[in-house]
Amino acid sequence: MRKTTDNPKVFSSEQHFQEIYTSSLENYPRSMSRVARLYKKLDRIFKEYICCIDEEMFRYAYECGYAAALQSRNAEDKHGQIEK
């Protein structure tokens, strides 16, 4: 991969880039309604997927912590360190 410093400077400033970029976006043909609708659906499904991963990671960490606490307590009970 080439370093960015090897590239010639195309834009005189960030403002110049933003002006060209904004103009390009304004003139860009609009997506068909079907593509836009499918993109929204994809976005919703992806966010749902990420939420499920977060929930599963939390569940796994919680269960591991709970199991470790029980194991520690059982080990202490066997060694007589905890009296009931």
N, CA and C atoms as a LAMMPS dump frame, in Angstrom:
ITEM: TIMESTEP
0
ITEM: NUMBER OF ATOMS
252
ITEM: BOX BOUNDS ff ff ff
-5.0000000000000000e+02 5.0000000000000000e+02
-5.0000000000000000e+02 5.0000000000000000e+02
-5.0000000000000000e+02 5.0000000000000000e+02
ITEM: ATOMS id mol type element x y z
1 1 1 N 0.848 -1.185 0
2 1 2 C 0 0 0
3 1 3 C 0.886 1.238 0
4 2 1 N 0.547 2.179 -0.853
5 2 2 C 1.335 3.408 -0.937
6 2 3 C 1.024 4.329 0.225
7 3 1 N 2.022 5.036 0.657
8 3 2 C 1.804 6.039 1.694
9 3 3 C 1.078 7.23 1.075
10 4 1 N 0.238 7.872 1.89
11 4 2 C -0.515 9.016 1.366
12 4 3 C 0.404 10.166 0.995
13 5 1 N 1.588 10.232 1.588
14 5 2 C 2.506 11.318 1.266
15 5 3 C 3.078 11.177 -0.136
16 6 1 N 3.013 9.974 -0.725
17 6 2 C 3.502 9.759 -2.087
18 6 3 C 2.528 10.284 -3.136
19 7 1 N 1.273 10.496 -2.752
20 7 2 C 0.262 10.951 -3.698
21 7 3 C 0.391 12.455 -3.922
22 8 1 N 0.178 12.871 -5.164
23 8 2 C 0.214 14.322 -5.405
24 8 3 C -0.976 14.988 -4.715
25 9 1 N -0.797 16.225 -4.311
26 9 2 C -1.87 16.948 -3.64
27 9 3 C -2.88 17.399 -4.694
28 10 1 N -4.074 16.809 -4.637
29 10 2 C -5.113 17.083 -5.626
30 10 3 C -5.955 18.273 -5.197
31 11 1 N -6.264 18.342 -3.915
32 11 2 C -7.123 19.403 -3.392
33 11 3 C -6.256 20.425 -2.662
34 12 1 N -6.518 21.675 -2.925
35 12 2 C -5.71 22.727 -2.299
36 12 3 C -5.972 22.85 -0.81
37 13 1 N -7.178 22.433 -0.387
38 13 2 C -7.523 22.502 1.03
39 13 3 C -8.676 21.553 1.316
40 14 1 N -8.951 21.363 2.59
41 14 2 C -10.094 20.533 2.981
42 14 3 C -11.395 21.17 2.486
43 15 1 N -11.463 22.478 2.549
44 15 2 C -12.666 23.185 2.082
45 15 3 C -12.882 22.934 0.589
46 16 1 N -11.807 22.972 -0.191
47 16 2 C -11.903 22.708 -1.628
48 16 3 C -12.45 21.298 -1.863
49 17 1 N -11.923 20.329 -1.121
50 17 2 C -12.42 18.962 -1.233
51 17 3 C -13.909 18.893 -0.9
52 18 1 N -14.321 19.513 0.211
53 18 2 C -15.723 19.473 0.641
54 18 3 C -16.637 20.104 -0.393
55 19 1 N -16.201 21.182 -1.031
56 19 2 C -17.015 21.816 -2.077
57 19 3 C -17.222 20.866 -3.259
58 20 1 N -16.16 20.226 -3.69
59 20 2 C -16.269 19.285 -4.814
60 20 3 C -17.118 18.088 -4.425
61 21 1 N -16.903 17.586 -3.22
62 21 2 C -17.657 16.433 -2.74
63 21 3 C -19.148 16.748 -2.647
64 22 1 N -19.49 17.879 -2.054
65 22 2 C -20.892 18.291 -1.918
66 22 3 C -21.542 18.461 -3.282
67 23 1 N -20.838 19.088 -4.198
68 23 2 C -21.357 19.271 -5.55
69 23 3 C -21.587 17.922 -6.23
70 24 1 N -20.669 17.012 -6.024
71 24 2 C -20.794 15.679 -6.605
72 24 3 C -22.017 14.955 -6.049
73 25 1 N -22.23 15.067 -4.751
74 25 2 C -23.394 14.418 -4.142
75 25 3 C -24.702 14.993 -4.653
76 26 1 N -24.731 16.305 -4.843
77 26 2 C -25.943 16.958 -5.324
78 26 3 C -26.287 16.521 -6.748
79 27 1 N -25.276 16.217 -7.528
80 27 2 C -25.492 15.844 -8.93
81 27 3 C -25.566 14.339 -9.143
82 28 1 N -25.34 13.575 -8.094
83 28 2 C -25.346 12.117 -8.196
84 28 3 C -26.779 11.64 -8.408
85 29 1 N -27.007 10.766 -9.381
86 29 2 C -28.378 10.292 -9.61
87 29 3 C -28.92 9.562 -8.381
88 30 1 N -30.142 9.774 -8.093
89 30 2 C -30.785 9.148 -6.929
90 30 3 C -30.954 7.653 -7.156
91 31 1 N -30.81 6.9 -6.075
92 31 2 C -31 5.449 -6.155
93 31 3 C -32.461 5.148 -6.426
94 32 1 N -32.646 4.031 -7.043
95 32 2 C -34.013 3.591 -7.255
96 32 3 C -34.651 3.313 -5.901
97 33 1 N -35.935 3.445 -5.815
98 33 2 C -36.622 3.252 -4.541
99 33 3 C -36.406 1.847 -4
100 34 1 N -36.312 0.866 -4.866
101 34 2 C -36.099 -0.518 -4.413
102 34 3 C -34.743 -0.66 -3.727
103 35 1 N -33.717 -0.065 -4.303
104 35 2 C -32.38 -0.132 -3.717
105 35 3 C -32.381 0.559 -2.357
106 36 1 N -32.999 1.724 -2.274
107 36 2 C -33.062 2.446 -1.006
108 36 3 C -33.828 1.648 0.043
109 37 1 N -34.915 1.03 -0.359
110 37 2 C -35.719 0.227 0.561
111 37 3 C -34.92 -0.985 1.061
112 38 1 N -34.215 -1.639 0.157
113 38 2 C -33.406 -2.797 0.543
114 38 3 C -32.245 -2.391 1.444
115 39 1 N -31.676 -1.213 1.192
116 39 2 C -30.603 -0.728 2.046
117 39 3 C -31.116 -0.498 3.466
118 40 1 N -32.281 0.107 3.596
119 40 2 C -32.862 0.337 4.926
120 40 3 C -33.12 -0.987 5.638
121 41 1 N -33.595 -1.975 4.887
122 41 2 C -33.842 -3.29 5.468
123 41 3 C -32.527 -3.921 5.916
124 42 1 N -31.523 -3.84 5.075
125 42 2 C -30.204 -4.372 5.414
126 42 3 C -29.654 -3.685 6.662
127 43 1 N -29.781 -2.384 6.737
128 43 2 C -29.311 -1.616 7.889
129 43 3 C -30.027 -2.062 9.162
130 44 1 N -31.344 -2.229 9.096
131 44 2 C -32.116 -2.656 10.263
132 44 3 C -31.686 -4.05 10.713
133 45 1 N -31.532 -4.952 9.749
134 45 2 C -31.138 -6.324 10.08
135 45 3 C -29.728 -6.347 10.655
136 46 1 N -28.827 -5.557 10.104
137 46 2 C -27.456 -5.522 10.62
138 46 3 C -27.433 -5 12.06
139 47 1 N -28.2 -3.954 12.339
140 47 2 C -28.255 -3.429 13.707
141 47 3 C -28.835 -4.462 14.666
142 48 1 N -29.835 -5.188 14.229
143 48 2 C -30.418 -6.249 15.05
144 48 3 C -29.371 -7.34 15.316
145 49 1 N -28.602 -7.674 14.297
146 49 2 C -27.539 -8.674 14.418
147 49 3 C -26.5 -8.228 15.451
148 50 1 N -26.079 -6.976 15.371
149 50 2 C -25.091 -6.441 16.319
150 50 3 C -25.656 -6.478 17.74
151 51 1 N -26.918 -6.124 17.913
152 51 2 C -27.548 -6.176 19.245
153 51 3 C -27.558 -7.608 19.777
154 52 1 N -27.843 -8.573 18.92
155 52 2 C -27.846 -9.979 19.344
156 52 3 C -26.453 -10.425 19.775
157 53 1 N -25.437 -9.995 19.044
158 53 2 C -24.061 -10.338 19.421
159 53 3 C -23.724 -9.731 20.776
160 54 1 N -24.085 -8.46 20.976
161 54 2 C -23.837 -7.81 22.272
162 54 3 C -24.527 -8.557 23.404
163 55 1 N -25.77 -8.923 23.186
164 55 2 C -26.527 -9.639 24.216
165 55 3 C -25.887 -10.993 24.516
166 56 1 N -25.465 -11.693 23.48
167 56 2 C -24.857 -13.007 23.672
168 56 3 C -23.515 -12.886 24.405
169 57 1 N -22.738 -11.88 24.061
170 57 2 C -21.46 -11.665 24.759
171 57 3 C -21.693 -11.367 26.233
172 58 1 N -22.687 -10.529 26.541
173 58 2 C -23.005 -10.222 27.932
174 58 3 C -23.451 -11.479 28.67
175 59 1 N -24.333 -12.242 28.028
176 59 2 C -24.844 -13.465 28.651
177 59 3 C -23.697 -14.423 28.965
178 60 1 N -22.788 -14.614 28.012
179 60 2 C -21.665 -15.533 28.192
180 60 3 C -20.759 -15.056 29.332
181 61 1 N -20.424 -13.77 29.342
182 61 2 C -19.558 -13.225 30.391
183 61 3 C -20.223 -13.355 31.763
184 62 1 N -21.51 -13.076 31.838
185 62 2 C -22.239 -13.174 33.101
186 62 3 C -22.255 -14.619 33.596
187 63 1 N -22.558 -15.554 32.691
188 63 2 C -22.595 -16.967 33.065
189 63 3 C -21.219 -17.459 33.514
190 64 1 N -20.162 -17.017 32.825
191 64 2 C -18.801 -17.412 33.215
192 64 3 C -18.457 -16.853 34.596
193 65 1 N -18.82 -15.61 34.836
194 65 2 C -18.564 -15.007 36.145
195 65 3 C -19.335 -15.701 37.247
196 66 1 N -20.581 -16.027 36.979
197 66 2 C -21.419 -16.728 37.951
198 66 3 C -20.846 -18.107 38.253
199 67 1 N -20.447 -18.82 37.194
200 67 2 C -19.875 -20.158 37.378
201 67 3 C -18.57 -20.082 38.166
202 68 1 N -17.746 -19.084 37.881
203 68 2 C -16.486 -18.925 38.611
204 68 3 C -16.738 -18.612 40.082
205 69 1 N -17.736 -17.788 40.364
206 69 2 C -18.069 -17.455 41.754
207 69 3 C -18.552 -18.697 42.493
208 70 1 N -19.398 -19.492 41.853
209 70 2 C -19.883 -20.727 42.485
210 70 3 C -18.729 -21.702 42.728
211 71 1 N -17.857 -21.82 41.758
212 71 2 C -16.724 -22.73 41.897
213 71 3 C -15.815 -22.271 43.035
214 72 1 N -15.588 -20.996 43.127
215 72 2 C -14.76 -20.457 44.211
216 72 3 C -15.404 -20.71 45.56
217 73 1 N -16.699 -20.488 45.626
218 73 2 C -17.413 -20.711 46.886
219 73 3 C -17.383 -22.196 47.28
220 74 1 N -17.591 -23.074 46.307
221 74 2 C -17.552 -24.509 46.584
222 74 3 C -16.172 -24.939 47.064
223 75 1 N -15.129 -24.373 46.478
224 75 2 C -13.763 -24.704 46.893
225 75 3 C -13.519 -24.24 48.327
226 76 1 N -14.025 -23.068 48.668
227 76 2 C -13.861 -22.556 50.031
228 76 3 C -14.65 -23.4 51.021
229 77 1 N -15.847 -23.839 50.627
230 77 2 C -16.662 -24.702 51.494
231 77 3 C -15.94 -26.012 51.795
232 78 1 N -15.275 -26.57 50.791
233 78 2 C -14.577 -27.849 50.972
234 78 3 C -13.382 -27.702 51.902
235 79 1 N -12.786 -26.53 51.923
236 79 2 C -11.618 -26.324 52.762
237 79 3 C -12.003 -25.791 54.148
238 80 1 N -13.279 -25.663 54.382
239 80 2 C -13.76 -25.235 55.693
240 80 3 C -13.562 -23.775 56.004
241 81 1 N -13.353 -22.972 54.978
242 81 2 C -13.12 -21.557 55.218
243 81 3 C -14.408 -20.783 55.418
244 82 1 N -15.506 -21.341 54.963
245 82 2 C -16.799 -20.676 55.144
246 82 3 C -17.629 -21.556 56.081
247 83 1 N -18.085 -20.954 57.143
248 83 2 C -18.937 -21.693 58.069
249 83 3 C -20.37 -21.314 57.83
250 84 1 N -21.237 -22.314 57.916
251 84 2 C -22.666 -22.055 57.687
252 84 3 C -23.381 -21.927 58.991
